[in-house]
């Protein structure tokens, strides 16, 4: 079973871009990686530019070979795998659908209204990272500084 997450970057007007993380979106993995390894606007911008992610590592790449074992597995969770960049069996159209999504409405706009089971959510703003956890039977997130 996987734990999804949204990772977003907002500008001062409350507009932003959002990507989905498909694996290990919980705070002790994704939240910790974002806090420790994505500490500048440029690092977060590079991450968002990768589009939807299968895994989140310590850096966005693009030199995955440095972190791959001989059998093709990831060393120590260091590698960020982008569904747009690293999935070789996707068609160009499928890869295009993995690009970051634009949204408005500040923190409240990150989670699409039709998402019945919102995942963990992390948002980069001018004040740093904010995070929210899903709340059962409630479509309101309480964001707090991370």
C-alpha positions as a printed NumPy array, in Angstrom:
array([[  0.   ,   0.   ,   0.   ],
       [  1.308,   3.466,  -0.801],
       [  0.814,   6.824,   0.894],
       [  0.195,   9.643,  -1.576],
       [  0.949,  13.311,  -1.016],
       [  0.609,  16.634,  -2.764],
       [  3.649,  18.887,  -2.958],
       [  2.95 ,  22.471,  -3.931],
       [  4.703,  25.78 ,  -4.41 ],
       [  2.771,  29.023,  -3.905],
       [  3.608,  32.572,  -4.911],
       [  2.712,  35.646,  -2.834],
       [ -0.613,  36.065,  -4.671],
       [ -1.749,  32.561,  -3.656],
       [ -1.299,  30.958,  -7.074],
       [  0.808,  27.876,  -7.428],
       [  1.732,  24.561,  -8.94 ],
       [  1.046,  21.136,  -7.483],
       [  2.513,  17.706,  -8.096],
       [  1.549,  14.317,  -6.709],
       [  3.882,  11.969,  -4.87 ],
       [  2.804,   8.341,  -5.281],
       [  4.895,   6.616,  -2.578],
       [  5.897,   7.365,   1.018],
       [  4.045,  10.675,   1.356],
       [  3.832,  10.501,   5.134],
       [  5.592,  13.168,   7.254],
       [  8.407,  10.979,   8.576],
       [  9.607,  10.336,   5.007],
       [  8.379,  12.991,   2.57 ],
       [  8.025,  15.738,   5.152],
       [ 11.499,  15.089,   6.532],
       [ 13.05 ,  14.958,   3.036],
       [ 11.42 ,  18.24 ,   2.047],
       [ 12.579,  19.974,   5.223],
       [ 16.143,  18.684,   5.065],
       [ 16.901,  18.67 ,   1.348],
       [ 14.598,  21.215,  -0.329],
       [ 15.337,  24.39 ,   1.611],
       [ 15.46 ,  27.038,  -1.117],
       [ 12.981,  28.308,  -3.669],
       [ 15.242,  27.095,  -6.484],
       [ 15.415,  23.54 ,  -5.069],
       [ 11.632,  23.416,  -4.718],
       [ 11.163,  24.856,  -8.224],
       [ 13.424,  22.1  ,  -9.636],
       [ 11.404,  19.472,  -7.797],
       [  8.051,  20.815,  -9.044],
       [  9.411,  20.978, -12.61 ],
       [  9.81 ,  17.182, -12.569],
       [  6.042,  16.728, -12.51 ],
       [  4.372,  13.911, -10.595],
       [  6.759,  11.72 ,  -8.644],
       [  6.898,   8.02 ,  -7.942],
       [  9.451,   8.494,  -5.144],
       [ 10.974,  11.474,  -3.345],
       [ 14.683,  11.349,  -2.61 ],
       [ 17.246,  13.756,  -1.256],
       [ 17.608,  15.676,  -4.498],
       [ 15.746,  16.03 ,  -7.794],
       [ 18.506,  14.533,  -9.962],
       [ 19.129,  14.336, -12.874],
       [ 22.111,  12.061, -12.138],
       [ 20.341,   8.895, -10.971],
       [ 23.28 ,   6.612, -11.789],
       [ 25.188,   7.806,  -8.736],
       [ 22.526,   6.335,  -6.474],
       [ 21.699,   3.059,  -8.235],
       [ 22.926,  -0.341,  -7.015],
       [ 24.132,  -2.917,  -9.531],
       [ 20.721,  -4.613,  -9.418],
       [ 18.945,  -1.328, -10.302],
       [ 17.598,  -0.592,  -6.826],
       [ 17.879,   2.772,  -5.114],
       [ 20.65 ,   3.305,  -2.561],
       [ 19.293,   4.676,   0.732],
       [ 16.263,   6.405,  -0.765],
       [ 18.437,   9.073,  -2.358],
       [ 16.811,   9.109,  -5.79 ],
       [ 13.768,  11.111,  -6.822],
       [ 11.933,   9.275,  -9.592],
       [  9.781,  11.432, -11.849],
       [  6.878,   9.81 , -13.697],
       [  7.409,  12.351, -16.487],
       [ 11.202,  11.959, -16.8  ],
       [ 12.004,   8.41 , -15.666],
       [  9.114,   6.211, -16.837],
       [ 10.279,   4.694, -20.107],
       [  7.075,   2.812, -20.928],
       [  4.869,   5.939, -20.942],
       [  3.898,   7.479, -24.258],
       [  4.626,  11.209, -24.738],
       [  0.926,  11.901, -24.08 ],
       [  1.018,   9.933, -20.809],
       [  4.159,  11.777, -19.736],
       [  2.53 ,  15.143, -20.518],
       [ -0.313,  14.284, -18.104],
       [  2.28 ,  13.949, -15.324],
       [  3.259,  17.652, -15.461],
       [  2.621,  19.974, -12.523],
       [ -0.925,  21.317, -12.234],
       [ -1.596,  25.032, -11.782],
       [ -4.081,  26.155,  -9.121],
       [ -5.388,  29.305,  -7.402],
       [ -6.769,  30.009,  -3.958],
       [ -3.714,  29.778,  -1.747],
       [ -3.387,  26.837,   0.608],
       [ -7.081,  25.998,   0.174],
       [ -6.579,  25.534,  -3.573],
       [ -3.937,  22.802,  -3.372],
       [ -6.269,  19.842,  -2.89 ],
       [ -8.724,  19.489,  -5.784],
       [-12.342,  19.728,  -4.607],
       [-13.166,  16.387,  -6.231],
       [-10.454,  14.536,  -4.292],
       [-12.49 ,  12.296,  -1.977],
       [ -9.472,  11.063,  -0.029],
       [ -7.01 ,  13.948,   0.233],
       [ -3.489,  12.828,   1.085],
       [ -0.796,  14.499,   3.142],
       [ -0.075,  17.919,   1.7  ],
       [  3.117,  19.99 ,   1.762],
       [  3.277,  23.58 ,   0.558],
       [  6.309,  25.813,  -0.02 ],
       [  5.598,  29.511,   0.514],
       [  7.756,  32.587,   1.038],
       [  7.725,  31.614,   4.733],
       [  9.002,  28.056,   4.162],
       [  7.22 ,  24.703,   4.312],
       [  3.688,  24.218,   5.603],
       [  2.068,  20.82 ,   6.032],
       [ -1.362,  19.321,   6.551],
       [ -2.549,  15.809,   7.301],
       [ -5.818,  14.329,   6.062],
       [ -8.677,  14.567,   8.521],
       [-11.331,  11.86 ,   8.361],
       [-14.799,  13.07 ,   7.336],
       [-13.627,  16.63 ,   6.917],
       [-12.68 ,  18.478,   3.756],
       [-10.834,  21.228,   5.632],
       [ -7.107,  21.146,   6.151],
       [ -5.447,  22.993,   8.996],
       [ -2.051,  23.988,   7.642],
       [  0.713,  24.616,  10.093],
       [  4.369,  25.595,   9.67 ],
       [  6.453,  22.508,   9.151]])
